[in-house]
Amino acid sequence: MSEHPNPVTPGSQASFGTYRRQPVSFVRRGTRLQGRRQAAWDEHADAFVVDVPRHVADTSVHPDYEFDAAAEFGRPAPLVVEIGSGLGEAIVAAAEADPARNYLAVEVYKPGLANTLLRIGQRGLTNVRVVQANAPEVLGSMLPAGSVAELWVFFPDPWHKTKHHKRRLVQESFAGLAARALAPGGLWRLATDWSGYAQQMREVIAASPEFRNAHDGELAGSESPLTAAWASGVDCEATGDLDHVGGWAPRFDGRVLTSFENKAHQAGRVIFDLTAVRA
């Protein structure tokens, strides 16, 4: 592996790394571990944290590094990748329910990864790995092209202010990276509780020649969650009457109700699911 002239700078933004043209879609938070999270990291990191060489930041991935899933998991199996895995609720539950698949949790927030390790250890799982890394670099170079069976992006930061929409993760450039990582016929599953972002996600899928909406035209009109969101008055970004486009997916069995989503329900927000198929 060749040495890169730029050093890793702890705490620096990954926007100065390989994919500086891709907006950074996260805000750096504290990385200090305490209590059970520190204990879980100490006990399980060697076994379950993917040790990647860095580029110019502590969440970057050196462009020469390529993830070998079969070697990492000790077996060939379909690979499911969750971008922004948070506290690990969704991916750990899925891994426990479907042990025939391998799961990779991608998160920039170290305490979230530590919490995921805690869940892995409590359940005695062996089919989950975690990596602290910036998503565009994971999809653009770390994962071999066509190596992912399913890609999950659940409840990414909506960056609801108009001036911050450019920071949203799901946009045209990200769709290209998702298409690169997914195998033909692979699924890109998305969920959000923000109607404006849901519309943007739907538009990104529709505009991409590398994806098709698995539920094109479905759940339109009065059955649309977008129509329900507009009628509720809870969502402050988008307004309208009837959503005639549709394209929304039913909630799939593998997506459990997380604490974050439960708070959205309690606030009266509408949940949107989308599924795109890699051409």
MARNUZA-963750 format. One record per residue (C-alpha): residue in three letters; x, y, z; residue number from 1. Coordinates in steps of 0.25 Angstrom, whole numbers, plus 5000, padded with zeros to 4 digits. Layout:
<pts>
> residuo	px	py	pz	num
> Ala	X	Y	Z	NUM
...
</pts>
This chain:
<pts>
> residuo	px	py	pz	num
> Met	5000	5000	5000	1
> Ser	5006	5014	4996	2
> Glu	5008	5024	5007	3
> His	4999	5037	5005	4
> Pro	5006	5050	5008	5
> Asn	4995	5056	5016	6
> Pro	4994	5051	5031	7
> Val	4982	5046	5038	8
> Thr	4977	5057	5047	9
> Pro	4969	5053	5059	10
> Gly	4956	5060	5059	11
> Ser	4957	5066	5045	12
> Gln	4945	5065	5036	13
> Ala	4946	5054	5025	14
> Ser	4941	5064	5015	15
> Phe	4956	5067	5013	16
> Gly	4959	5053	5009	17
> Thr	4956	5044	4997	18
> Tyr	4942	5049	4994	19
> Arg	4944	5064	4997	20
> Arg	4934	5067	4986	21
> Gln	4923	5059	4994	22
> Pro	4917	5068	5005	23
> Val	4919	5063	5019	24
> Ser	4906	5059	5024	25
> Phe	4909	5058	5038	26
> Val	4913	5067	5050	27
> Arg	4924	5061	5058	28
> Arg	4920	5058	5073	29
> Gly	4928	5054	5085	30
> Thr	4936	5041	5083	31
> Arg	4938	5038	5098	32
> Leu	4934	5024	5103	33
> Gln	4930	5022	5117	34
> Gly	4924	5010	5125	35
> Arg	4918	4999	5118	36
> Arg	4921	5005	5104	37
> Gln	4936	5005	5108	38
> Ala	4935	4991	5113	39
> Ala	4929	4986	5101	40
> Trp	4939	4993	5092	41
> Asp	4950	4987	5100	42
> Glu	4944	4973	5100	43
> His	4939	4972	5085	44
> Ala	4947	4982	5077	45
> Asp	4958	4973	5073	46
> Ala	4948	4963	5068	47
> Phe	4937	4972	5061	48
> Val	4943	4985	5058	49
> Val	4948	4986	5044	50
> Asp	4962	4992	5045	51
> Val	4964	5001	5032	52
> Pro	4976	5009	5028	53
> Arg	4972	5024	5029	54
> His	4974	5035	5018	55
> Val	4974	5049	5024	56
> Ala	4964	5048	5035	57
> Asp	4960	5038	5046	58
> Thr	4947	5034	5039	59
> Ser	4954	5033	5025	60
> Val	4958	5021	5018	61
> His	4971	5020	5010	62
> Pro	4967	5018	4995	63
> Asp	4976	5006	4993	64
> Tyr	4969	4998	5004	65
> Glu	4958	4988	4999	66
> Phe	4949	4980	5009	67
> Asp	4950	4965	5008	68
> Ala	4936	4961	5013	69
> Ala	4939	4946	5012	70
> Ala	4952	4947	5019	71
> Glu	4946	4956	5030	72
> Phe	4934	4947	5033	73
> Gly	4941	4934	5030	74
> Arg	4931	4930	5020	75
> Pro	4924	4935	5007	76
> Ala	4910	4940	5009	77
> Pro	4901	4952	5004	78
> Leu	4906	4965	5010	79
> Val	4896	4975	5016	80
> Val	4902	4989	5019	81
> Glu	4895	4999	5027	82
> Ile	4900	5014	5026	83
> Gly	4898	5022	5038	84
> Ser	4895	5010	5047	85
> Gly	4894	5018	5060	86
> Leu	4892	5010	5072	87
> Gly	4892	4997	5064	88
> Glu	4877	4994	5067	89
> Ala	4873	4991	5053	90
> Ile	4885	4983	5048	91
> Val	4887	4975	5060	92
> Ala	4873	4971	5061	93
> Ala	4874	4967	5046	94
> Ala	4887	4959	5048	95
> Glu	4881	4951	5059	96
> Ala	4868	4948	5051	97
> Asp	4876	4944	5038	98
> Pro	4889	4938	5042	99
> Ala	4891	4933	5027	100
> Arg	4895	4947	5024	101
> Asn	4907	4956	5027	102
> Tyr	4905	4970	5032	103
> Leu	4914	4982	5032	104
> Ala	4910	4994	5041	105
> Val	4916	5008	5036	106
> Glu	4916	5019	5046	107
> Val	4924	5031	5049	108
> Tyr	4920	5033	5063	109
> Lys	4929	5024	5072	110
> Pro	4919	5023	5084	111
> Gly	4909	5017	5074	112
> Leu	4918	5007	5069	113
> Ala	4922	5003	5084	114
> Asn	4907	5002	5086	115
> Thr	4906	4992	5074	116
> Leu	4917	4984	5080	117
> Leu	4910	4983	5093	118
> Arg	4898	4978	5086	119
> Ile	4906	4968	5077	120
> Gly	4913	4963	5090	121
> Gln	4899	4961	5098	122
> Arg	4894	4953	5086	123
> Gly	4906	4945	5083	124
> Leu	4906	4948	5069	125
> Thr	4917	4946	5059	126
> Asn	4911	4951	5046	127
> Val	4913	4966	5049	128
> Arg	4925	4975	5047	129
> Val	4925	4990	5050	130
> Val	4934	5001	5043	131
> Gln	4936	5015	5047	132
> Ala	4936	5022	5033	133
> Asn	4931	5032	5024	134
> Ala	4920	5026	5015	135
> Pro	4924	5031	5002	136
> Glu	4938	5025	5004	137
> Val	4933	5012	5008	138
> Leu	4924	5011	4996	139
> Gly	4933	5017	4986	140
> Ser	4946	5009	4989	141
> Met	4946	5001	5001	142
> Leu	4935	4991	4997	143
> Pro	4938	4984	4984	144
> Ala	4929	4987	4973	145
> Gly	4916	4979	4972	146
> Ser	4919	4972	4986	147
> Val	4907	4977	4993	148
> Ala	4893	4970	4993	149
> Glu	4886	4981	5001	150
> Leu	4889	4995	5005	151
> Trp	4881	5002	5016	152
> Val	4880	5016	5019	153
> Phe	4870	5018	5030	154
> Phe	4867	5032	5036	155
> Pro	4879	5040	5031	156
> Asp	4880	5054	5036	157
> Pro	4869	5062	5028	158
> Trp	4877	5075	5029	159
> His	4863	5082	5028	160
> Lys	4867	5096	5026	161
> Thr	4867	5100	5011	162
> Lys	4882	5105	5012	163
> His	4886	5092	5018	164
> His	4880	5082	5007	165
> Lys	4893	5081	5000	166
> Arg	4898	5074	5012	167
> Arg	4888	5063	5011	168
> Leu	4894	5049	5008	169
> Val	4884	5044	4998	170
> Gln	4886	5052	4985	171
> Glu	4891	5049	4971	172
> Ser	4905	5047	4974	173
> Phe	4902	5037	4986	174
> Ala	4893	5029	4977	175
> Gly	4905	5026	4967	176
> Leu	4913	5021	4979	177
> Ala	4902	5012	4984	178
> Ala	4900	5007	4970	179
> Arg	4915	5004	4969	180
> Ala	4915	4996	4982	181
> Leu	4902	4988	4980	182
> Ala	4901	4975	4971	183
> Pro	4891	4975	4960	184
> Gly	4878	4973	4965	185
> Gly	4883	4977	4979	186
> Leu	4873	4986	4988	187
> Trp	4875	5000	4993	188
> Arg	4866	5002	5004	189
> Leu	4863	5016	5010	190
> Ala	4854	5021	5021	191
> Thr	4852	5035	5026	192
> Asp	4841	5043	5035	193
> Trp	4843	5056	5027	194
> Ser	4834	5058	5015	195
> Gly	4843	5067	5008	196
> Tyr	4855	5058	5009	197
> Ala	4846	5046	5005	198
> Gln	4842	5054	4992	199
> Gln	4857	5056	4989	200
> Met	4860	5042	4991	201
> Arg	4849	5038	4982	202
> Glu	4854	5048	4971	203
> Val	4868	5043	4973	204
> Ile	4864	5028	4970	205
> Ala	4855	5033	4958	206
> Ala	4866	5041	4952	207
> Ser	4877	5030	4953	208
> Pro	4879	5021	4941	209
> Glu	4885	5011	4950	210
> Phe	4873	5008	4959	211
> Arg	4858	5006	4957	212
> Asn	4847	5008	4968	213
> Ala	4843	4994	4972	214
> His	4829	5000	4976	215
> Asp	4827	5010	4965	216
> Gly	4813	5016	4965	217
> Glu	4809	5009	4977	218
> Leu	4803	5016	4990	219
> Ala	4799	5028	4982	220
> Gly	4787	5038	4984	221
> Ser	4779	5036	4997	222
> Glu	4788	5024	5001	223
> Ser	4801	5031	5000	224
> Pro	4809	5034	5013	225
> Leu	4812	5048	5006	226
> Thr	4798	5051	5005	227
> Ala	4796	5047	5020	228
> Ala	4808	5056	5024	229
> Trp	4803	5068	5017	230
> Ala	4789	5066	5023	231
> Ser	4795	5065	5037	232
> Gly	4802	5078	5038	233
> Val	4813	5073	5046	234
> Asp	4823	5073	5035	235
> Cys	4828	5088	5033	236
> Glu	4836	5086	5020	237
> Ala	4827	5081	5009	238
> Thr	4812	5085	5006	239
> Gly	4802	5079	4996	240
> Asp	4789	5072	4994	241
> Leu	4789	5059	4988	242
> Asp	4802	5051	4984	243
> His	4799	5046	4970	244
> Val	4813	5040	4968	245
> Gly	4814	5029	4979	246
> Gly	4825	5020	4978	247
> Trp	4826	5017	4993	248
> Ala	4830	5003	4999	249
> Pro	4823	4996	5010	250
> Arg	4831	4994	5022	251
> Phe	4839	4982	5020	252
> Asp	4840	4971	5031	253
> Gly	4855	4973	5033	254
> Arg	4854	4987	5038	255
> Val	4850	4987	5053	256
> Leu	4845	4999	5061	257
> Thr	4856	5006	5067	258
> Ser	4856	5016	5078	259
> Phe	4858	5028	5068	260
> Glu	4847	5024	5060	261
> Asn	4838	5022	5072	262
> Lys	4840	5036	5076	263
> Ala	4836	5040	5062	264
> His	4823	5033	5063	265
> Gln	4821	5039	5077	266
> Ala	4823	5053	5070	267
> Gly	4812	5049	5060	268
> Arg	4822	5049	5048	269
> Val	4819	5040	5036	270
> Ile	4829	5029	5032	271
> Phe	4833	5028	5018	272
> Asp	4840	5015	5012	273
> Leu	4846	5014	4998	274
> Thr	4853	5002	4991	275
> Ala	4861	5003	4979	276
> Val	4866	4992	4971	277
> Arg	4880	4992	4964	278
> Ala	4879	4990	4949	279
</pts>
